[in-house]
Amino acid sequence: MEVLARAGIMAIASMFVGVLPLTMGIMYAIWPSEHRLALMRPLSLATIFAAVAGTALGFINELRFVARSGTATFTPQISQGTAEGLMTLFFNFGCLTVAWLCITLGLWRRSGAAP
């Protein structure tokens, strides 16, 4: 939780994008429709791009810290910055995993396999 509390506004914004396909996946699992399924591809792509951009921004900030401090060794501060940089990647891909599992459930229900 400390990593999330220290996240910058861009990290939080890129993680918010991951919530969109998760919400759509849950909606599709409950009310499957072609429209919701068609929206999953662009929402998934947006989440992937947001995850990569958030991670890149985290590493950019970490490299700026290393350049300003003149630190050439792996310190706890560098470890913390690396963890913060990877947080958006982990969160967004976790949301995508759950979203697509919900889509799978909706497809299963829609095909008539569910009772």
OpenMM code with the backbone's topology and positions (N, CA, C; nanometers):
from openmm import Vec3, app, unit

residues = "MET GLU VAL LEU ALA ARG ALA GLY ILE MET ALA ILE ALA SER MET PHE VAL GLY VAL LEU PRO LEU THR MET GLY ILE MET TYR ALA ILE TRP PRO SER GLU HIS ARG LEU ALA LEU MET ARG PRO LEU SER LEU ALA THR ILE PHE ALA ALA VAL ALA GLY THR ALA LEU GLY PHE ILE ASN GLU LEU ARG PHE VAL ALA ARG SER GLY THR ALA THR PHE THR PRO GLN ILE SER GLN GLY THR ALA GLU GLY LEU MET THR LEU PHE PHE ASN PHE GLY CYS LEU THR VAL ALA TRP LEU CYS ILE THR LEU GLY LEU TRP ARG ARG SER GLY ALA ALA PRO".split()
positions = [
    Vec3(0.0810, -0.1197, 0.0000),
    Vec3(0.0000, 0.0000, 0.0000),
    Vec3(0.0857, 0.1266, 0.0000),
    Vec3(0.2050, 0.1173, 0.0565),
    Vec3(0.2924, 0.2348, 0.0599),
    Vec3(0.3300, 0.2787, -0.0810),
    Vec3(0.3487, 0.1817, -0.1703),
    Vec3(0.3835, 0.2147, -0.3086),
    Vec3(0.2692, 0.2912, -0.3736),
    Vec3(0.1463, 0.2495, -0.3466),
    Vec3(0.0304, 0.3174, -0.4041),
    Vec3(0.0135, 0.4571, -0.3451),
    Vec3(0.0414, 0.4730, -0.2165),
    Vec3(0.0280, 0.6034, -0.1519),
    Vec3(0.1290, 0.7042, -0.2073),
    Vec3(0.2434, 0.6561, -0.2521),
    Vec3(0.3469, 0.7450, -0.3034),
    Vec3(0.3399, 0.7633, -0.4547),
    Vec3(0.2411, 0.7019, -0.5184),
    Vec3(0.2306, 0.7094, -0.6644),
    Vec3(0.1962, 0.8510, -0.7086),
    Vec3(0.2512, 0.8883, -0.8222),
    Vec3(0.2226, 1.0195, -0.8784),
    Vec3(0.0902, 1.0203, -0.9520),
    Vec3(0.0526, 1.1378, -0.9981),
    Vec3(-0.0772, 1.1533, -1.0637),
    Vec3(-0.0842, 1.0754, -1.1951),
    Vec3(0.0253, 1.0662, -1.2684),
    Vec3(0.0247, 0.9913, -1.3946),
    Vec3(0.0155, 0.8409, -1.3696),
    Vec3(0.0781, 0.7924, -1.2636),
    Vec3(0.0672, 0.6499, -1.2306),
    Vec3(-0.0759, 0.6148, -1.1930),
    Vec3(-0.1388, 0.7007, -1.1163),
    Vec3(-0.2783, 0.6767, -1.0771),
    Vec3(-0.3692, 0.6844, -1.1994),
    Vec3(-0.3440, 0.7802, -1.2872),
    Vec3(-0.4257, 0.7926, -1.4090),
    Vec3(-0.4099, 0.6708, -1.4988),
    Vec3(-0.2882, 0.6201, -1.5126),
    Vec3(-0.2691, 0.5026, -1.5981),
    Vec3(-0.3309, 0.3781, -1.5342),
    Vec3(-0.3351, 0.3727, -1.4013),
    Vec3(-0.4006, 0.2591, -1.3361),
    Vec3(-0.5523, 0.2696, -1.3471),
    Vec3(-0.6050, 0.3903, -1.3514),
    Vec3(-0.7493, 0.4079, -1.3675),
    Vec3(-0.7971, 0.3489, -1.4999),
    Vec3(-0.7132, 0.3582, -1.6038),
    Vec3(-0.7492, 0.3031, -1.7341),
    Vec3(-0.7729, 0.1523, -1.7226),
    Vec3(-0.6989, 0.0843, -1.6369),
    Vec3(-0.7158, -0.0602, -1.6188),
    Vec3(-0.8492, -0.0991, -1.5583),
    Vec3(-0.9124, -0.0068, -1.4893),
    Vec3(-1.0422, -0.0354, -1.4278),
    Vec3(-1.1532, -0.0386, -1.5337),
    Vec3(-1.1349, 0.0319, -1.6443),
    Vec3(-1.2381, 0.0384, -1.7482),
    Vec3(-1.2674, -0.0984, -1.8107),
    Vec3(-1.1661, -0.1729, -1.8606),
    Vec3(-1.1996, -0.3043, -1.9162),
    Vec3(-1.2463, -0.4025, -1.8092),
    Vec3(-1.1998, -0.3851, -1.6871),
    Vec3(-1.2470, -0.4708, -1.5789),
    Vec3(-1.3963, -0.4506, -1.5568),
    Vec3(-1.4385, -0.3268, -1.5557),
    Vec3(-1.5816, -0.2964, -1.5406),
    Vec3(-1.6615, -0.3520, -1.6579),
    Vec3(-1.6096, -0.3340, -1.7793),
    Vec3(-1.6794, -0.3852, -1.8966),
    Vec3(-1.6845, -0.5375, -1.8958),
    Vec3(-1.5782, -0.6015, -1.8500),
    Vec3(-1.5772, -0.7474, -1.8411),
    Vec3(-1.6801, -0.7995, -1.7426),
    Vec3(-1.6924, -0.7318, -1.6287),
    Vec3(-1.7936, -0.7709, -1.5296),
    Vec3(-1.9335, -0.7503, -1.5865),
    Vec3(-1.9535, -0.6386, -1.6544),
    Vec3(-2.0843, -0.6129, -1.7162),
    Vec3(-2.1169, -0.7186, -1.8211),
    Vec3(-2.0153, -0.7595, -1.8993),
    Vec3(-2.0384, -0.8613, -2.0011),
    Vec3(-2.0711, -0.9966, -1.9375),
    Vec3(-2.0058, -1.0284, -1.8266),
    Vec3(-2.0352, -1.1551, -1.7593),
    Vec3(-2.1797, -1.1582, -1.7101),
    Vec3(-2.2315, -1.0433, -1.6691),
    Vec3(-2.3692, -1.0367, -1.6181),
    Vec3(-2.4686, -1.0230, -1.7329),
    Vec3(-2.4430, -0.9302, -1.8263),
    Vec3(-2.5326, -0.9037, -1.9400),
    Vec3(-2.4545, -0.9148, -2.0703),
    Vec3(-2.4316, -1.0357, -2.1211),
    Vec3(-2.3532, -1.0491, -2.2446),
    Vec3(-2.4244, -0.9885, -2.3657),
    Vec3(-2.3493, -0.9081, -2.4416),
    Vec3(-2.4007, -0.8526, -2.5667),
    Vec3(-2.2836, -0.8284, -2.6606),
    Vec3(-2.3141, -0.8235, -2.7892),
    Vec3(-2.2104, -0.7995, -2.8899),
    Vec3(-2.1446, -0.6625, -2.8721),
    Vec3(-2.2226, -0.5643, -2.8333),
    Vec3(-2.1704, -0.4285, -2.8150),
    Vec3(-2.0634, -0.4256, -2.7055),
    Vec3(-2.0913, -0.4884, -2.5918),
    Vec3(-1.9935, -0.4911, -2.4827),
    Vec3(-1.8686, -0.5695, -2.5227),
    Vec3(-1.8894, -0.6787, -2.5941),
    Vec3(-1.7749, -0.7581, -2.6386),
    Vec3(-1.6894, -0.6796, -2.7378),
    Vec3(-1.7530, -0.6041, -2.8262),
    Vec3(-1.6788, -0.5246, -2.9239),
    Vec3(-1.5969, -0.4143, -2.8571),
    Vec3(-1.6420, -0.3634, -2.7441),
    Vec3(-1.5676, -0.2585, -2.6739),
    Vec3(-1.4453, -0.3111, -2.5991),
    Vec3(-1.4396, -0.4413, -2.5767),
    Vec3(-1.3284, -0.4960, -2.4983),
    Vec3(-1.1937, -0.4840, -2.5695),
    Vec3(-1.1908, -0.4997, -2.7007),
    Vec3(-1.0631, -0.4910, -2.7722),
    Vec3(-1.0002, -0.3518, -2.7598),
    Vec3(-1.0718, -0.2427, -2.7908),
    Vec3(-1.0077, -0.1114, -2.7751),
    Vec3(-0.9776, -0.0772, -2.6296),
    Vec3(-1.0631, -0.1204, -2.5370),
    Vec3(-1.0337, -0.0940, -2.3956),
    Vec3(-0.9110, -0.1714, -2.3498),
    Vec3(-0.8956, -0.2933, -2.3987),
    Vec3(-0.7775, -0.3729, -2.3636),
    Vec3(-0.6507, -0.3099, -2.4191),
    Vec3(-0.6577, -0.2646, -2.5441),
    Vec3(-0.5408, -0.1981, -2.6036),
    Vec3(-0.5052, -0.0705, -2.5280),
    Vec3(-0.6055, 0.0072, -2.4908),
    Vec3(-0.5800, 0.1299, -2.4147),
    Vec3(-0.5139, 0.0967, -2.2813),
    Vec3(-0.5565, -0.0114, -2.2192),
    Vec3(-0.4980, -0.0506, -2.0904),
    Vec3(-0.3539, -0.0960, -2.1080),
    Vec3(-0.3271, -0.1706, -2.2138),
    Vec3(-0.1890, -0.2135, -2.2395),
    Vec3(-0.0995, -0.0923, -2.2633),
    Vec3(-0.1472, 0.0014, -2.3442),
    Vec3(-0.0673, 0.1219, -2.3707),
    Vec3(-0.0476, 0.2044, -2.2438),
    Vec3(-0.1509, 0.2151, -2.1613),
    Vec3(-0.1390, 0.2903, -2.0351),
    Vec3(-0.0409, 0.2219, -1.9408),
    Vec3(-0.0417, 0.0893, -1.9379),
    Vec3(0.0512, 0.0162, -1.8517),
    Vec3(0.1953, 0.0381, -1.8945),
    Vec3(0.2194, 0.0290, -2.0242),
    Vec3(0.3551, 0.0494, -2.0754),
    Vec3(0.3992, 0.1942, -2.0546),
    Vec3(0.3092, 0.2885, -2.0802),
    Vec3(0.3441, 0.4299, -2.0611),
    Vec3(0.3697, 0.4615, -1.9143),
    Vec3(0.2873, 0.4075, -1.8251),
    Vec3(0.3071, 0.4304, -1.6818),
    Vec3(0.4376, 0.3714, -1.6324),
    Vec3(0.4707, 0.2529, -1.6819),
    Vec3(0.5972, 0.1894, -1.6430),
    Vec3(0.7158, 0.2679, -1.6977),
    Vec3(0.7064, 0.3102, -1.8233),
    Vec3(0.8147, 0.3897, -1.8819),
    Vec3(0.8343, 0.5196, -1.8050),
    Vec3(0.7245, 0.5846, -1.7679),
    Vec3(0.7352, 0.7085, -1.6917),
    Vec3(0.7993, 0.6843, -1.5547),
    Vec3(0.7643, 0.5723, -1.4926),
    Vec3(0.8264, 0.5387, -1.3647),
    Vec3(0.9772, 0.5211, -1.3778),
    Vec3(1.0195, 0.4535, -1.4843),
    Vec3(1.1627, 0.4351, -1.5053),
    Vec3(1.2325, 0.5650, -1.5446),
    Vec3(1.1632, 0.6504, -1.6179),
    Vec3(1.2202, 0.7817, -1.6509),
    Vec3(1.2455, 0.8610, -1.5227),
    Vec3(1.1472, 0.8612, -1.4347),
    Vec3(1.1648, 0.9325, -1.3079),
    Vec3(1.2761, 0.8718, -1.2247),
    Vec3(1.2883, 0.7401, -1.2281),
    Vec3(1.3948, 0.6741, -1.1524),
    Vec3(1.5318, 0.7095, -1.2090),
    Vec3(1.5443, 0.7127, -1.3397),
    Vec3(1.6715, 0.7505, -1.4009),
    Vec3(1.7054, 0.8968, -1.3726),
    Vec3(1.6041, 0.9822, -1.3668),
    Vec3(1.6292, 1.1217, -1.3299),
    Vec3(1.6813, 1.1309, -1.1872),
    Vec3(1.6248, 1.0488, -1.0956),
    Vec3(1.6719, 1.0471, -0.9576),
    Vec3(1.8178, 1.0026, -0.9514),
    Vec3(1.8523, 0.8986, -1.0268),
    Vec3(1.9898, 0.8486, -1.0275),
    Vec3(2.0838, 0.9559, -1.0816),
    Vec3(2.0420, 1.0262, -1.1865),
    Vec3(2.1273, 1.1295, -1.2446),
    Vec3(2.1472, 1.2469, -1.1485),
    Vec3(2.0419, 1.2844, -1.0781),
    Vec3(2.0530, 1.3985, -0.9858),
    Vec3(2.1320, 1.3651, -0.8604),
    Vec3(2.1155, 1.2435, -0.8105),
    Vec3(2.1830, 1.2078, -0.6852),
    Vec3(2.3252, 1.1589, -0.7084),
    Vec3(2.3553, 1.1208, -0.8323),
    Vec3(2.4892, 1.0710, -0.8616),
    Vec3(2.5117, 0.9309, -0.8064),
    Vec3(2.4054, 0.8611, -0.7735),
    Vec3(2.4156, 0.7264, -0.7186),
    Vec3(2.4369, 0.6275, -0.8318),
    Vec3(2.5441, 0.5488, -0.8206),
    Vec3(2.5728, 0.4493, -0.9235),
    Vec3(2.5517, 0.3074, -0.8706),
    Vec3(2.5121, 0.2942, -0.7443),
    Vec3(2.4896, 0.1620, -0.6860),
    Vec3(2.3402, 0.1402, -0.6635),
    Vec3(2.3046, 0.0158, -0.6438),
    Vec3(2.1647, -0.0202, -0.6214),
    Vec3(2.1310, 0.0035, -0.4743),
    Vec3(2.0634, 0.1147, -0.4473),
    Vec3(2.0290, 0.1537, -0.3110),
    Vec3(1.8816, 0.1226, -0.2831),
    Vec3(1.8386, 0.1317, -0.1573),
    Vec3(1.6962, 0.1114, -0.1276),
    Vec3(1.6061, 0.2115, -0.1993),
    Vec3(1.6527, 0.3321, -0.2213),
    Vec3(1.5729, 0.4310, -0.2926),
    Vec3(1.5519, 0.3894, -0.4384),
    Vec3(1.6550, 0.3341, -0.5000),
    Vec3(1.6428, 0.2876, -0.6374),
    Vec3(1.5499, 0.1665, -0.6435),
    Vec3(1.5584, 0.0805, -0.5455),
    Vec3(1.4681, -0.0342, -0.5383),
    Vec3(1.3231, 0.0110, -0.5247),
    Vec3(1.2992, 0.1107, -0.4407),
    Vec3(1.1647, 0.1655, -0.4229),
    Vec3(1.1137, 0.2275, -0.5521),
    Vec3(1.1974, 0.3013, -0.6211),
    Vec3(1.1579, 0.3624, -0.7474),
    Vec3(1.1274, 0.2591, -0.8548),
    Vec3(1.2041, 0.1525, -0.8580),
    Vec3(1.1786, 0.0453, -0.9538),
    Vec3(1.0446, -0.0219, -0.9245),
    Vec3(1.0161, -0.0444, -0.7972),
    Vec3(0.8880, -0.1035, -0.7588),
    Vec3(0.7722, -0.0124, -0.7979),
    Vec3(0.7877, 0.1170, -0.7768),
    Vec3(0.6836, 0.2123, -0.8161),
    Vec3(0.6645, 0.2139, -0.9669),
    Vec3(0.7734, 0.1992, -1.0413),
    Vec3(0.7641, 0.1968, -1.1867),
    Vec3(0.6911, 0.0737, -1.2387),
    Vec3(0.7061, -0.0385, -1.1709),
    Vec3(0.6423, -0.1623, -1.2145),
    Vec3(0.4984, -0.1767, -1.1643),
    Vec3(0.4581, -0.0916, -1.0711),
    Vec3(0.3252, -0.1031, -1.0105),
    Vec3(0.2146, -0.0895, -1.1145),
    Vec3(0.2246, 0.0051, -1.2066),
    Vec3(0.1189, 0.0246, -1.3052),
    Vec3(0.1081, -0.0954, -1.3985),
    Vec3(0.2205, -0.1543, -1.4331),
    Vec3(0.2202, -0.2724, -1.5186),
    Vec3(0.1481, -0.3883, -1.4502),
    Vec3(0.1814, -0.4132, -1.3247),
    Vec3(0.1186, -0.5207, -1.2483),
    Vec3(-0.0314, -0.4977, -1.2330),
    Vec3(-0.0707, -0.3787, -1.1951),
    Vec3(-0.2115, -0.3492, -1.1708),
    Vec3(-0.2942, -0.3620, -1.2981),
    Vec3(-0.2466, -0.3002, -1.4065),
    Vec3(-0.3239, -0.3014, -1.5306),
    Vec3(-0.3351, -0.4410, -1.5910),
    Vec3(-0.2270, -0.5173, -1.5888),
    Vec3(-0.2364, -0.6521, -1.6439),
    Vec3(-0.3170, -0.7440, -1.5522),
    Vec3(-0.3171, -0.7175, -1.4240),
    Vec3(-0.4058, -0.7914, -1.3332),
    Vec3(-0.5517, -0.7625, -1.3638),
    Vec3(-0.5843, -0.6357, -1.3882),
    Vec3(-0.7214, -0.5986, -1.4265),
    Vec3(-0.7611, -0.6636, -1.5580),
    Vec3(-0.6687, -0.6660, -1.6544),
    Vec3(-0.6986, -0.7291, -1.7829),
    Vec3(-0.7221, -0.8790, -1.7678),
    Vec3(-0.6467, -0.9428, -1.6827),
    Vec3(-0.6648, -1.0862, -1.6599),
    Vec3(-0.8040, -1.1157, -1.6069),
    Vec3(-0.8453, -1.0431, -1.5050),
    Vec3(-0.9784, -1.0640, -1.4475),
    Vec3(-1.0869, -1.0272, -1.5484),
    Vec3(-1.0657, -0.9199, -1.6244),
    Vec3(-1.1647, -0.8773, -1.7237),
    Vec3(-1.1867, -0.9861, -1.8282),
    Vec3(-1.0797, -1.0439, -1.8787),
    Vec3(-1.0948, -1.1457, -1.9818),
    Vec3(-1.1480, -1.2770, -1.9248),
    Vec3(-1.1238, -1.3036, -1.7982),
    Vec3(-1.1890, -1.4196, -1.7351),
    Vec3(-1.3396, -1.3957, -1.7253),
    Vec3(-1.3796, -1.2734, -1.6977),
    Vec3(-1.5228, -1.2391, -1.6970),
    Vec3(-1.5825, -1.2517, -1.8364),
    Vec3(-1.5080, -1.2109, -1.9382),
    Vec3(-1.5541, -1.2264, -2.0763),
    Vec3(-1.5736, -1.3746, -2.1079),
    Vec3(-1.4803, -1.4572, -2.0640),
    Vec3(-1.4923, -1.6011, -2.0845),
    Vec3(-1.6187, -1.6549, -2.0193),
    Vec3(-1.6464, -1.6099, -1.8995),
    Vec3(-1.7685, -1.6511, -1.8300),
    Vec3(-1.8922, -1.6060, -1.9070),
    Vec3(-1.8922, -1.4828, -1.9566),
    Vec3(-2.0046, -1.4333, -2.0344),
    Vec3(-2.0247, -1.5103, -2.1638),
    Vec3(-1.9150, -1.5449, -2.2315),
    Vec3(-1.9253, -1.6246, -2.3540),
    Vec3(-1.9800, -1.7634, -2.3240),
    Vec3(-1.9384, -1.8189, -2.2146),
    Vec3(-1.9868, -1.9503, -2.1731),
    Vec3(-2.1372, -1.9443, -2.1441),
    Vec3(-2.1788, -1.8415, -2.0729),
    Vec3(-2.3217, -1.8240, -2.0424),
    Vec3(-2.4013, -1.8008, -2.1696),
    Vec3(-2.3451, -1.7226, -2.2611),
    Vec3(-2.4152, -1.6871, -2.3835),
    Vec3(-2.4300, -1.8067, -2.4777),
    Vec3(-2.3346, -1.8977, -2.4720),
    Vec3(-2.3410, -2.0132, -2.5606),
    Vec3(-2.4451, -2.1157, -2.5151),
    Vec3(-2.5002, -2.0939, -2.3972),
    Vec3(-2.6032, -2.1849, -2.3483),
    Vec3(-2.5501, -2.2946, -2.2600),
    Vec3(-2.4199, -2.2912, -2.2273),
    Vec3(-2.3637, -2.3953, -2.1429),
    Vec3(-2.4005, -2.3755, -1.9964),
    Vec3(-2.4382, -2.2547, -1.9605),
    Vec3(-2.4743, -2.2280, -1.8212),
    Vec3(-2.6194, -2.2704, -1.7981),
    Vec3(-2.6510, -2.3127, -1.6754),
    Vec3(-2.7885, -2.3524, -1.6467),
    Vec3(-2.8853, -2.2376, -1.6499),
] * unit.nanometer
topology = app.Topology()
chain = topology.addChain("A")
for resn in residues:
    res = topology.addResidue(resn, chain)
    for name in ("N", "CA", "C"):
        topology.addAtom(name, app.Element.getBySymbol(name[0]), res)
